[in-house]
Amino acid sequence: MRPVFNSAQMRRADEIMQLEYGYLGVLLMETAGRRAARLIQKLYPHTHRFIVVAGSGNNGGDGLVIARYLRSIGRDIFILLTKPPEQLSALSRIQYDILTRFGLTCHILSPDNLRKLQAFAETDPKPVLIDALIGVGLEQTLKPAQASLIDFLRTLHLPVVAIDLPSGLSGDTGALINVPLRCEHTITFQTAKICHLVTPAALYCGKVHVVDIGMYPEVIERIGTRTFWVNPKDLGRFLPVRPPDAHKGTFGHALIVGGSRGKGGAAALATISALRVGAGLVTAIIPGSAASSFHRRILSGMSLPYGDANFAYLNEAAGLWARQHLPGKTAIGIGPGLGNMPDTHSFLKELLPQIKVPCVLDADALNIIAEEETLLSALPEACILTPHPGEAARLLRTTPDQIQARRLEAALHLAQKTGAIVVLKGANPIVATPKGESFFFSLTEPALATAGTGDVLTGFITGFLAQGVAPLRAALLGVAIHGLGARLITRCIHEAGITAALLSRQAGRALALLQPRK
């Protein structure tokens, strides 16, 4: 897992390098620009024409270094500066002076120079646009001239590479301050920033490349970030060991609680998914009405139906009855197909306070808690919530649009409010803890936008918990297997053809990708 910085943390790292270690800022800028230029050359080996749009701050200075190095390998460069040289930052002015000594021309922003830029852009072959207008320091909406420039650049329809981040984003959130250019690549320095990994901002960054500019590891460690970018392959060390003499009891006994009339399949998906990530035994508590549909879908999982086929939902009496089945279970997942009815409210009120093992709450279990906030005090100590944006909105008394606009803040707020680990589902899922830690995944998988995939995730996480994996690690592993499974399927079939059952069947292949090589 790699650290992720906000803008203040990045500035602090710069200060420590310069003030305490005597590392000149101009050298950091030179290294950043040189290595970014080399990467651009690799990304666009057959492109010989580039436009660099440079602002007056240090991000613009990075752009000037890039322009110089691209020119040194024979590329044709058009440089547009938004401010005259005397208004550049100190470091950018140094780079401007070096650049002009090499004979490069900088065009200062004006209507006439915009026409020249447009003519350059419209000549074949098309150039690549390098956005070095504004870096991580943006905290408010762009000035009108800056916003107009971005609107103009958008009309050119060129491939775009952002330096540090697309201009118009805040480095500290996933929100859009202004609508930036949609980039093919973003090249950032030393660590990723929050906007690269949290939607909707991340949707404009394209592929994010983190370039090492030589900051000392002890400086990065000293910043002490609590935000991390998760590479799923780094999670292999968290997988439970499976010894040669193991038996089914070695890997725990998970309990899935859910189902209702017409929704037995949801509990079945969660049950089989828990088995497919390695749980030794899985039993489902379901109402009698869901028993037949449950067993049409699953043979290896056990069930404890309550009542006969006339029982549509689990109720208060079922909650009392279920208590006797809690001993011996090592993890519990509640919610898939449960239903949000007066009966299920009574059931959850009866059962939840009795749970003493790690627990996953999803779907209607979350909707019931949103309406019955007194249940928050009954949440088990080791509890994981897995809301989609609509469920998170109900829990936080807001709207799904507000959740989506501020996904990181919503996940952290919900974790703090509930005292539980939160997995906020959606594009680039976020795992947040009550301690204020957050973990980001670069998993934008439209294939997961289909019914039942949330039930599969509940099963995955519950299955890992049942095997004794610590709650945070279980949540991270569950999200990773979920996303990798979708990615594996879309290698073979169109994403529109994916079902939750297909996704569950990919668990073994996804686990193999995470397994550390011996």
FIVOLUM-396377 format. One record per residue (C-alpha): x, y, z; residue in three letters. Coordinates in steps of 0.1 Angstrom, whole numbers, plus 2048, in hexadecimal, padded with zeros to 3 digits. Layout:
N
XYZAla
...
END
This chain:
518
800800800Met
80E8227F6Arg
808842809Pro
7F185D7FBVal
7F7881804Phe
7E18A0804Asn
7EF8C27F9Ser
7FA8CC81CAla
80D8AC821Gln
81E8AF800Met
8298D3808Arg
8368C882AArg
84B8AC819Ala
8598C6802Asp
8628DD81FGlu
8738C1833Ile
8888B7815Met
8938DB80FGln
8968EA832Leu
8A28CC846Glu
8B58B882CTyr
8C18D5816Gly
8B38C77F7Tyr
8AD8E47DFLeu
88A8E97D2Gly
8978EF7AFVal
8A68CC7AFLeu
8858BC7BALeu
8748CF79DMet
88F8C5784Glu
88D8A078EThr
8678A178CAla
8668B176AGly
88289B75CArg
87287B768Arg
85088675CAla
85E88E73AAla
86D86B737Arg
84C85B741Leu
839870727Ile
85286570DGln
84A840716Lys
825847716Leu
8258586F5Tyr
84484A6E2Pro
8368546C0His
82A8776C9Thr
8428936BEHis
82D8B26C6Arg
8228BD6E9Phe
8118DB6F7Ile
81B8E571BVal
8038FD72DVal
81590A74CAla
80791E768Gly
81A93777DSer
82092079BGly
8379037A0Asn
8218EB78CAsn
82890276FGly
84D8FF777Gly
84A8D9774Asp
83A8DE752Gly
8578F4746Leu
8708D9750Val
85C8C073DIle
85B8D671FAla
8818DA720Arg
8888B5722Tyr
86F8AC707Leu
87F8C76F0Arg
8A28B86F8Ser
8978976E8Ile
88A8A86C9Gly
8668AD6D1Arg
8538CC6C3Asp
8468E06E1Ile
82D8FC6E4Phe
82E90C706Ile
812923713Leu
819936733Leu
7FB944746Thr
810960755Lys
82E97574APro
85096A758Pro
851984773Glu
831976783Gln
83E952785Leu
8479417A5Ser
86C9427AEAla
87291E7A4Leu
85E922784Ser
87194177BArg
89292E77EIle
884914766Gln
87892E74ETyr
89A93E74DAsp
8AB91C746Ile
89291472BLeu
896935719Thr
8BC930719Arg
8B6910706Phe
8A49256EBGly
88091A6F3Leu
8649346EFThr
849938708Cys
8289476FDHis
81795D717Ile
7F1958719Leu
7E0970702Ser
7C596D6E6Pro
7E096D6CCAsp
7F49526DCAsn
7D593D6E1Leu
7CF93E6BCArg
7F39336B6Lys
7ED9166CFLeu
7CE90C6BDGln
7E090C69CAla
7FB8F66ABPhe
7E18DF6B9Ala
7CE8DB698Glu
7ED8D2684Thr
7F28AC67EAsp
7FE89868FPro
7EA8A36ADLys
7FF8AD6CCPro
7FB8A26F0Val
7F18BD708Leu
8048BE729Ile
7EF8CF745Asp
8078E075DAla
7F08FC765Leu
7E88F778AIle
7F58DD7A3Gly
7E98D07C4Val
7E58F37D4Gly
7C38FA7C5Leu
7AA9017E1Glu
78F9167D0Gln
77F9197AEThr
795923792Leu
798947788Lys
783950769Pro
7A1953753Ala
7AD93075EGln
78B921759Ala
788930737Ser
7AA92372DLeu
7A0900737Ile
77F903724Asp
79490E705Phe
7AC8F1709Leu
78F8D970CArg
7838E36E9Thr
7A48D76DALeu
79B8B36E1His
7C08A96E7Leu
7CD88C6FCPro
7D689B71EVal
7F1893738Val
7ED8A5759Ala
80B8AE76EIle
8038A6793Asp
7DE8A878DLeu
7C58B5773Pro
7C18DB778Ser
7A08E278AGly
7A28C67A4Leu
7AB8C97C8Ser
7C68B17D3Gly
7B48AC7F4Asp
79389E7EAThr
78188B7CEGly
76B8AA7C7Ala
76C8BE7A7Leu
7748E37AFIle
7728E9789Asn
76D8D076DVal
7908C9762Pro
79D8BB741Leu
79889573EArg
7BA88773ECys
7C9867730Glu
7E586774AHis
7EE87A769Thr
81287C775Ile
815884799Thr
8348857B0Phe
8408707CDGln
81D8667D9Thr
7FA8647CAAla
7E28807D6Lys
7BF87A7E2Ile
7AE8887C2Cys
7C086D7ADHis
7AD8517BFLeu
78B85F7CAVal
76F8647B2Thr
7628797A1Pro
78488A79FAla
797869797Ala
781864778Leu
794882768Tyr
7B7876770Cys
7BA859758Gly
7D6842762Lys
7EA84F77FVal
81084C780His
82385379FVal
847860798Val
86285D7B2Asp
87487F7B4Ile
88D8747CEGly
87C87E7EFMet
88C86A80BTyr
87784E819Pro
87B85B83DGlu
86A87B832Val
84C869823Ile
849854843Glu
84C873859Arg
82D882849Ile
819866858Gly
7FC864840Thr
7DD850848Arg
7D284C823Thr
7DF83080DPhe
7DC8247E9Trp
7D77FF7E9Val
7E77E97CFAsn
7D37C97D2Pro
7F27B37CDLys
8007C27EDAsp
7E47B1800Leu
7EF78E7F9Gly
80278C81AArg
7E179082CPhe
7D277081ELeu
7CD755837Pro
7E6739837Val
7D871782DArg
7ED6FC83EPro
7EF6D982FPro
7DD6C984DAsp
7C06E284CAla
79B6D784DHis
77B6EB848Lys
77A6F586CGly
79D706868Thr
78E722853Phe
77172C869Gly
74B72B867His
73A749857Ala
71575285CLeu
702765842Ile
6E177484DVal
6C8781833Gly
6B0777818Gly
68B77D815Ser
66F7727FDArg
67D7777DAGly
6A077F7E6Lys
6AF75E7F1Gly
6C97627D6Gly
6D977F7E8Ala
6E176A807Ala
6EC74E7F0Ala
7057657DELeu
7147707FFAla
71674C80BThr
72873E7EDIle
73F75C7EBSer
74A75780FAla
752733807Leu
76573D7E7Arg
77E7537FAVal
786736812Gly
76D73482FAla
76B71083BGly
746710843Leu
72A72983AVal
706727847Thr
6EA73F83EAla
6CD749854Ile
6B075083DIle
68A75183FPro
678732833Gly
66B744814Ser
68F747807Ala
69A72380DAla
6917157ECSer
6A17317D7Ser
6C07307EEPhe
6C670B7E8His
6C070D7C3Arg
6DF7237C1Arg
6F67137DAIle
7006F07E4Leu
71F6F47FASer
71070D813Gly
6F870482FMet
6D8715839Ser
6C371A858Leu
6A172484BPro
689734864Tyr
66572A860Gly
65471B842Asp
64F72A820Ala
63574282DAsn
650756840Phe
65A772828Ala
672784840Tyr
68777D85ELeu
67578C87DAsn
6797918A2Glu
67276D8AAAla
68C763890Ala
6A577A8A2Gly
69F7688C3Leu
6A27468B1Trp
6C275089FAla
6D57568C0Arg
6D97318C5Gln
6EC72F8A4His
70674A8ACLeu
71E7348C0Pro
73A7268ABGly
73774088FLys
757754889Thr
747770874Ala
72577C869Ile
71878E84BGly
6F679E84DIle
6E07AF833Gly
6E079F810Pro
6BB79C806Gly
6AF7A282ALeu
6947BB822Gly
68C7DC834Asn
66C7D4845Met
65E7D7869Pro
6657B286EAsp
68A7B5863Thr
68E7D4879His
6837BF897Ser
6997A388CPhe
6B87B888ALeu
6B17C98ACLys
6AF7A78BBGlu
6CD7978ABLeu
6E77B38A7Leu
6EF7B88CCPro
6F67938D0Gln
7137928B6Ile
7357918C5Lys
74A7878A6Val
75579C888Pro
7377A6874Cys
72F7B5851Val
7107CA84CLeu
7037D0829Asp
6E37D9816Ala
6C37D982AAsp
6D67D584BAla
6E57F7844Leu
6C380683AAsn
6B47F985AIle
6D080986FIle
6CB82A85CAla
6A782A868Glu
6AF81B88BGlu
6CE82F896Glu
6CC8208B9Thr
6DA8008A9Leu
6FB8128A4Leu
70380C8C9Ser
6FD7E68C3Ala
7177E38A7Leu
7317C88AEPro
7547D68B7Glu
7627C7896Ala
7497D387DCys
74B7DB858Ile
7307EF845Leu
72F7EB81FThr
717807812Pro
7128127EFHis
70D8387EBPro
6E88367F1Gly
6EB822811Glu
70783981DAla
6F0857816Ala
6D584982BArg
6ED842848Leu
6FB865846Leu
6D987783FArg
6E488581EThr
6E087E7F9Thr
6F38657E3Pro
6FF8837CEAsp
70F8927EDGln
71F8717F5Ile
72D86E7D2Gln
73A8917D1Ala
74D88C7F2Arg
7548677F4Arg
77286880ALeu
763880823Glu
74386A824Ala
75584A82AAla
76A859846Leu
74B86A856His
738849855Leu
754835864Ala
75784F880Gln
732850886Lys
72D82B888Thr
74F820896Gly
75080687AAla
76780085DIle
75580D83EVal
75880181AVal
74881B804Leu
7408097E4Lys
7418187C1Gly
75C8237A9Ala
77D8237BBAsn
7708147DCPro
77C8237FDIle
78281181DVal
78182883BAla
788821860Thr
77B832880Pro
7A083D886Lys
79F853867Gly
7B283C850Glu
7A783882CSer
7B181F811Phe
7AB8267ECPhe
7A880D7D0Phe
7AC8167ABSer
78F7FF7A1Leu
77680F789Thr
7637F077EGlu
7427F876DPro
73C7D276CAla
7347D4791Leu
7167E978BAla
6FE7CC78BThr
6E77BC7A4Ala
6F67A57BEGly
71B7B07BCThr
7177C17DEGly
70B79F7EDAsp
72B78F7DEVal
7417A97F0Leu
72F7A2811Thr
73677E80DGly
75B784804Phe
761799822Ile
74E78383AThr
76176582CGly
782775834Phe
77777F857Leu
76B75C85EAla
78F750858Gln
79C767872Gly
7A878385BVal
7A87A586EAla
78A7BB865Pro
79E7D6852Leu
7B27BC83EArg
7927A8837Ala
7817C8829Ala
7A07D0813Leu
7A27AC806Leu
77D7AA7FFGly
77E7CA7EAVal
79D7BF7D8Ala
78E79C7CFIle
76E7AD7C5His
77F7C57ADGly
7987AD79FLeu
77C794799Gly
7697AD783Ala
7897B5771Arg
790790769Leu
76D78B75BIle
76F7AA744Thr
78E79B734Arg
777781725Cys
75478F722Ile
7447B271FHis
73F7C3740Glu
71A7C5739Ala
71879F73AGly
72579B75EIle
70E78E779Thr
71578B79EAla
71776579BAla
732768781Leu
745780797Leu
7447697B5Ser
75374D7A0Arg
772762799Gln
77C7637BEAla
7957467BAGly
7A675579CArg
7A87777AEAla
7B77677CDLeu
7D17577B8Ala
7DB7797ABLeu
7E17857CFLeu
7F37667DBGln
81776E7E2Pro
83075B7CDArg
8457427DFLys
END
